[in-house]
Amino acid sequence: MKTSVGFTLIELLTALLILSLLALMSYRSLAAVLDARDHVTGEADKWRHVSSFFARFESDVQLAAPRPVRSATDSAPAWVGRPATATGPRLEFSRFASAEGVDQPRRVAYALNDKREVELWLWPGLDVTPDVLPARYPVLGEVTTLEVQYLNAERAWVTAWPTAPADAAIPRAVRLHIVLASGEDIVRVFAVNP
């Protein structure tokens, strides 16, 4: 009787089963690596946007000017801080031009819109007519809370500015509190240079 050389059916099925298990484990490992990469990329993008927003806010606050806004019929304080319950932007102030000369003195404001975005409002100048509307730009998305507090001359934090006629044109510092939709609670304090 002749013996044939080769694999039996059981050996072939066992080899196929082992190869399919290795392929399944490789697929799951690759999927886990790709999911982790997407998560890390998303987190990096989120924190880059937050950092960019804080840098913009700090730059604007550093250029704050103690100059009231004048129009033909009315005048507004140099710095207006509204509590969260009020309508309009939370913070509105006059600011000088940047040292690089790429900007001009203007009125700026920060507000939280209905889409859960922090908006930057820019008026074309300081003394504008009341019918001139600001340009609005979203600067940070996915924000559930935007609270601003102001440091007065007595070194107490207040939620509105000005609180009394004797208050300075601009506060000594600003405390910004934001809560992101992903749950992060961030508080930053910015000194104001008058």
BELURJO-V422513 format. One record per helix or strand. SS is the DSSP state (helix for helix, strand for strand). FROM is the first residue (numbers start at 1). TO is the last residue. If there is no record, write none. Layout:
SS;FROM;TO / SS;FROM;TO
This chain:
helix;9;62 / strand;64;64 / strand;69;70 / strand;75;76 / strand;79;81 / strand;91;95 / strand;106;112 / strand;118;122 / strand;135;140 / strand;143;151 / strand;157;158 / strand;161;161 / strand;173;180 / strand;185;191
